[in-house]
Amino acid sequence: TVTVTDANGCTSTGAVTIEAGVNAAAEIPGLRVLTLFPNPAGGVVNLELSLENAAEVRAELSDANGRKLWSEHFGKGTLFDRQLDMSGYPGGVYLVKIWVGENFVSRRVVKITH
C-alpha cells in the first residue's frame, strides 16, 4: 500500500503492484534498446529497436489464446522503428515477440478501449 500526500496535506492511499522487469539486452546479445509504447495502448503501439550489430529482425503479435494476428520481417539492420496498429482489436492482453537472428524476446501489450 502506498500513501501520497500533496503540498496541501491531502492524502490518497492505493495498492501498487511492481513487477520485476527483465532486461531485454540480457536476453538478446547486442540488443541496445527495445521499447514498446504506449502501454497500455488505445490504438497504435510504437516499437523501437536498436542493435549493436546488424541482424535479421522480425516480429509478431498474438492474442491471449496464442493466435497470430500480425507478423512482419523487418529485414537486416541496426535501427528499427515500427508502428503496430491495434485499433481493430478488442481490449485485452496481447503478446509481441521480437526475433533478432535466432533469439527472441516477448513483451505483453495491453489494448484498452475508450
N, C-alpha and C positions, 0 to 999 in steps of 0.2 A: 504494500500500500504506500502511496506517495501523497503527501500533503504539500500544496503550494500556497504561499502567502504573498499577496501583492503589496505594493507600497502603501495602500490604504488599510491594510490589515485584513482584507477579505481573504478567506481561505477556501480551498477546494480540495477534496480528497478523492482519489481514484486508484483503481488497481492497474498496474502496468506489468506486462509480460515482456521480458527481454530474452531473446533467443541468441545463443552464442552463434556468431557468424562463422562461416568458413571462408578463408581467404582463397579466392579463385586462382591467384598466382601460385599458391602452394599445390593446387590440383593439376594445373597445366604448366609445364616448364615453358618459360619465355613469355608468359602472359603478363602484361604490364597493367592493363586496365580492362575491366568488364563492368559495364554499367547498364542497368535496365531501369528506366524511369519514365514517367512517374509510376509509382507502385504503392498503393492501388491506382488503377487507371480507369478512366471513363471511356476512352477510345483508343488513341494512338499511344503506343509504348515505344520509346526510343531505346535502341540497342547501340552501345558504343563499345568498341573493342580495339585494343592496342597491343601489338605483339613486338617482342624484341627482334625476331627474325621472320621473314615472310613464310607463311604457311597456308595450306588449303583450309578454308573455313566454311562451315555450313551450319544451319540452324533449323530447328523445327519447333512448332507449337503444338501441344497436345492438351486435350481436356482432362478432367479428373478421372475419366474412365480409360485413359491411355489412347484414345482415338486421335490420330494425327490430323490436325486441322490445316496446317501450313508448313511448308518447308522451302528452303532456298539454299542453293550453293552460291556462296559469295565469291568464290574464286580464291586466287593466291594473292596475299598481300600482308601488310603490317598494320594498316588502319582501316577500320570498317565502321560505318555509321548507317544504320538502317532504321526504318520506322515500321513497326508491326501494327497494322490497323485491326484493332479488336472490336471496333464499334458494332460489327454484325453478330457478335457472340453474346450469349446471355451472361449475366453476372455469375461469378464463381471463381474457383481457383484453377489456374492453368499452369502448365509446366513448359518452360522454354529450355531446350537442350542446345548447347553450342559446342560443335566439334572443332577442334584445332588439330589438324592432322588426324591421328587415331585416338586422341584423348578428348574427353568431353566433360563439361560441367552442366549441371541442371540448376535452374532457378525457378522459384514459384512467382507467378504474377497474379494478382487479384484484380479481376474485372468487376467494376461497380456499375450499377445502373442508376441513372438520375431520375 
